[in-house]
Amino acid sequence: MNRSPTPIDDVDDPRLQEYRQLRENRLPRPIEGAPHGVFIAEGEKVVRLLLESSPYRTRSVLISERRLDAEADLLSLVPSDTPIYSASQPVMDAIVGFPIHRGVLASGVRPKPQNPDDLLRSARACVIAEAMANHDNMGGLFRIAAALGGAHVDGSPACPILLDPTSCDPFYRKSIRVSMGHALRVPCARLSNWPADLNS
């Protein structure tokens, strides 16, 4: 690890506002530097994917003190201008609102809503979901799309996902975790005029 994390001992530290009470399924809201809100990546594998191969910017990383040595390689991937915070396990659990056994989280900037036409222009296939209300199923959908070739070598989408207006949030923490991070690589868009937009 190239630098020391900033230690946190106050559960009300305002720098960690976006990590607070993660079990609440809150609607994304604009904050400074993230006009479309943020998402939370959970666990070493998902955070690594965010840092190594996702197009989305990482805002900060929060790690349990007990994981610092084990995750030194992961933390070396964090850009120099991205804050790394560390906290004791009890403080970290109190911040997020439950025992966070994986011990590492990252906050990322949600992308602006994507244009379906742009995603389909170079796609080899697409996955379409209607009324996908379960976050576990949403995460599984991204794994399927990734297996079908979620992105070309140049990063353009090979198998994007199109969602109807009622489907759940693909950037909710649980969706991202169950997707094994593929929700941060496979692009998706919502069709606002459903199902008419399928014919356009």
Secondary structure, DSSP 8 states (H G I E B T S, - for coil): --S--EEE--TT-GGGGGGTTTTS------BTTBTT-EEEEESHHHHHHHHHH-SS-EEEEEEEGGGTTTTHHHHTTS-TTS-EEEE-HHHHHHHHTS--TT-EEEEEE------HHHHHTT-S--EEESS---HHHHHHHHHHHHHTT-B-TTS-BSS-EEE-TTS--TTSHHHHHHTTTGGGTS-EEE-SSTTGGGG-
